[in-house]
């Protein structure tokens, strides 16, 4: 059965949920069987607090723009229904998960890992490219993903870029899974893989048999009679 994955990104008022910073944008891009489905979840959110100047310089979202947007608690149930049972792909997952868990706690909901499995694509990138830059921009450049429209961070754009990057990073790893899945679909349910009607038997030549015997004699001599091949071939 094809895996359902959700590529997720957030934008926030600052860097620390423990200091009362909030999520102001959340975006989810759905993949199924390594293909985008076109189903996305994207919301801007009113944080009920001021946004740090440094954060505005990163994502460009202001309090005036967010003033008429819903609160996280208003969309929490819809968000959880969208991601339920999926594998979440998040770049630097500790940051986003920390904020999501804080928001879910305020909404009286369990943490995100109660609904989903989380995969950190930054950890994956560091394993694949140790010692190199593995920011989203660096990965876009490495895998030739067009990020020319990314003048500012934005949760939906970044999630779409990360989806393309993850597909490029894992394309070779999933080739075997794809071929096996295709073969499985061609078989009737509950049946074993088809075996060839005739199995070819390739026998050793006289020259190969002589070389094998010489090797066994040499091993038997050097091991003082402990060559298992010689014992196996000795007449009963």
C-alpha positions as CSV (number, residue, x, y, z in Angstrom):
1,X,0.0,0.0,0.0
2,X,1.4,3.4,-1.0
3,X,2.6,5.6,1.9
4,X,0.8,8.9,2.7
5,X,3.2,11.6,3.6
6,X,2.7,15.2,4.5
7,X,5.4,17.8,3.9
8,X,4.9,20.4,6.7
9,X,6.3,23.9,7.4
10,X,5.4,26.7,9.8
11,X,6.1,30.4,10.3
12,X,6.1,31.9,13.8
13,X,6.3,35.1,15.7
14,X,9.7,34.3,17.1
15,X,12.1,31.5,17.9
16,X,10.9,30.1,21.3
17,X,7.5,28.7,22.1
18,X,8.5,28.6,25.8
19,X,8.6,32.5,25.6
20,X,5.1,32.6,24.4
21,X,5.8,32.8,20.6
22,X,3.1,31.5,18.4
23,X,2.5,29.8,15.0
24,X,1.2,32.4,12.4
25,X,1.3,30.2,9.3
26,X,1.0,26.5,8.8
27,X,1.2,24.6,5.5
28,X,0.9,20.9,4.6
29,X,1.5,19.4,1.2
30,X,0.2,15.8,0.7
31,X,2.2,13.1,-1.1
32,X,0.8,9.7,-1.9
33,X,2.9,7.0,-3.5
34,X,5.7,9.6,-4.0
35,X,3.3,11.9,-6.0
36,X,1.8,15.2,-5.0
37,X,-2.0,14.7,-4.7
38,X,-2.9,18.4,-5.0
39,X,-4.4,18.3,-1.6
40,X,-2.9,21.0,0.7
41,X,-3.8,22.4,4.1
42,X,-2.7,26.1,4.4
43,X,-3.8,28.7,7.0
44,X,-2.6,32.0,8.2
45,X,-3.2,32.5,12.0
46,X,-3.8,35.4,14.4
47,X,-1.2,34.9,17.2
48,X,-2.8,37.4,19.7
49,X,0.7,38.9,20.3
50,X,3.3,41.1,18.6
51,X,5.6,39.5,16.0
52,X,9.3,40.0,16.5
53,X,10.9,42.4,14.0
54,X,13.5,39.8,13.1
55,X,10.8,37.3,12.3
56,X,9.0,39.8,10.1
57,X,12.2,40.4,8.1
58,X,12.3,36.6,7.5
59,X,8.7,35.9,6.4
60,X,7.1,39.3,5.9
61,X,4.0,38.6,7.9
62,X,2.6,41.4,10.0
63,X,0.1,41.8,12.8
64,X,-2.1,44.0,10.5
65,X,-2.2,41.2,7.9
66,X,-3.1,38.6,10.5
67,X,-5.6,40.6,12.5
68,X,-8.7,39.0,10.8
69,X,-7.3,35.5,10.6
70,X,-8.5,32.5,12.7
71,X,-6.7,31.4,15.9
72,X,-4.8,28.1,15.9
73,X,-7.5,26.6,18.2
74,X,-10.1,27.4,15.6
75,X,-8.3,25.2,13.0
76,X,-6.7,22.6,15.3
77,X,-9.3,19.9,14.7
78,X,-9.2,20.4,10.9
79,X,-5.4,20.3,10.9
80,X,-5.3,17.1,12.9
81,X,-7.8,15.4,10.7
82,X,-5.7,16.3,7.6
83,X,-2.4,14.9,9.0
84,X,-3.9,11.9,10.9
85,X,-1.9,8.7,10.3
86,X,0.6,10.3,7.8
87,X,4.4,10.5,8.0
88,X,5.3,14.2,8.5
89,X,8.4,15.4,6.6
90,X,9.8,18.5,8.3
91,X,13.1,20.3,7.8
92,X,14.6,20.9,11.2
93,X,11.6,19.1,12.8
94,X,12.5,20.0,16.4
95,X,11.6,23.6,15.7
96,X,8.2,23.0,14.1
97,X,7.2,20.2,16.4
98,X,8.0,22.3,19.4
99,X,5.7,25.0,18.2
100,X,3.0,22.6,17.1
101,X,3.0,20.8,20.4
102,X,2.7,24.1,22.3
103,X,-0.2,25.2,20.1
104,X,-1.9,21.9,20.5
105,X,-1.5,21.9,24.2
106,X,-3.1,25.4,24.4
107,X,-6.0,24.0,22.3
108,X,-6.4,21.0,24.7
109,X,-5.0,18.5,22.2
110,X,-2.3,15.8,22.4
111,X,1.1,16.4,20.8
112,X,1.6,15.9,17.1
113,X,3.4,12.6,17.5
114,X,0.2,11.1,18.9
115,X,-1.3,11.4,15.3
116,X,1.8,11.1,13.1
117,X,5.3,9.8,12.6
118,X,7.8,12.6,12.1
119,X,10.8,12.4,9.8
120,X,13.4,15.2,10.0
121,X,14.6,15.9,6.5
122,X,17.5,18.0,7.9
123,X,18.8,14.9,9.7
124,X,18.4,12.9,6.5
125,X,20.3,15.5,4.5
126,X,23.2,15.7,7.0
127,X,23.5,11.9,6.8
128,X,23.6,12.0,3.0
129,X,25.8,15.1,2.7
130,X,28.0,15.3,5.9
131,X,30.0,18.5,6.3
132,X,28.0,20.4,3.7
133,X,25.4,23.1,3.9
134,X,22.0,21.5,4.2
135,X,19.6,24.4,4.4
136,X,16.6,24.3,2.2
137,X,18.2,26.8,-0.2
138,X,21.4,24.8,-0.3
139,X,19.4,21.6,-1.0
140,X,17.4,23.3,-3.8
141,X,20.7,24.3,-5.4
142,X,22.2,20.8,-5.0
143,X,19.2,19.1,-6.5
144,X,18.4,21.7,-9.1
145,X,15.0,22.6,-7.6
146,X,13.9,26.1,-8.7
147,X,13.6,28.3,-5.6
148,X,13.9,31.6,-7.5
149,X,10.5,32.8,-6.1
150,X,11.7,32.5,-2.5
151,X,12.7,36.1,-1.7
152,X,11.0,35.6,1.8
153,X,10.2,32.5,3.8
154,X,6.6,31.3,3.4
155,X,5.2,28.0,4.8
156,X,3.4,26.9,1.7
157,X,6.2,27.7,-0.7
158,X,8.8,26.1,1.6
159,X,6.7,23.0,2.0
160,X,6.3,22.7,-1.8
161,X,10.1,23.2,-2.3
162,X,10.9,20.7,0.5
163,X,8.6,18.1,-1.2
164,X,10.6,18.5,-4.5
165,X,13.9,18.2,-2.6
166,X,12.8,15.2,-0.6
167,X,11.6,13.4,-3.8
168,X,15.0,14.2,-5.4
169,X,17.0,13.1,-2.3
170,X,15.2,9.7,-2.0
171,X,14.5,8.8,-5.6
172,X,17.3,6.2,-5.7
173,X,16.3,4.7,-2.3
174,X,12.7,4.1,-3.4
175,X,13.5,2.5,-6.8
176,X,13.6,-1.0,-5.4
177,X,10.3,-0.4,-3.4
178,X,8.6,0.9,-6.6
179,X,9.7,-2.2,-8.7
180,X,8.7,-4.6,-5.9
181,X,5.3,-2.9,-5.5
182,X,4.7,-3.0,-9.3
183,X,5.5,-6.7,-9.3
184,X,3.2,-7.3,-6.4
185,X,0.3,-5.5,-8.1
186,X,0.7,-7.9,-11.1
187,X,0.1,-11.0,-8.9
188,X,-3.2,-12.2,-7.6
189,X,-3.7,-11.5,-3.9
190,X,-2.2,-14.2,-1.7
191,X,-0.1,-15.8,-4.5
192,X,3.7,-16.3,-4.4
193,X,6.0,-14.7,-7.0
194,X,6.0,-16.7,-10.3
195,X,9.0,-19.1,-10.7
196,X,10.5,-19.7,-14.1
197,X,9.3,-22.9,-15.7
198,X,12.8,-24.2,-16.5
199,X,15.8,-23.6,-14.2
200,X,19.1,-23.5,-16.0
201,X,21.8,-25.7,-14.4
202,X,25.4,-24.5,-15.1
203,X,27.9,-27.3,-14.3
204,X,31.6,-26.8,-13.6
205,X,34.0,-27.7,-16.4
206,X,36.8,-30.3,-16.0
207,X,39.3,-27.4,-15.6
208,X,37.2,-25.7,-12.9
209,X,36.8,-29.1,-11.0
210,X,40.6,-29.7,-11.2
211,X,41.3,-26.2,-9.8
212,X,38.8,-26.7,-7.0
213,X,40.4,-30.1,-6.1
214,X,43.9,-28.5,-6.0
215,X,42.6,-25.7,-3.8
216,X,41.0,-28.2,-1.4
217,X,44.3,-30.2,-1.2
218,X,46.2,-27.0,-0.4
219,X,43.7,-26.0,2.3
220,X,43.7,-29.5,3.8
221,X,47.5,-29.6,4.0
222,X,47.7,-26.1,5.6
223,X,45.0,-26.9,8.1
224,X,46.3,-30.4,8.9
225,X,43.4,-32.3,7.6
226,X,40.6,-30.0,8.6
227,X,39.3,-29.0,5.1
228,X,35.5,-29.6,5.3
229,X,35.3,-29.9,1.5
230,X,37.7,-32.8,1.5
231,X,35.6,-34.6,4.2
232,X,32.3,-33.9,2.4
233,X,33.7,-35.4,-0.9
234,X,35.3,-38.4,0.7
235,X,33.5,-41.7,0.0
236,X,31.3,-43.1,2.8
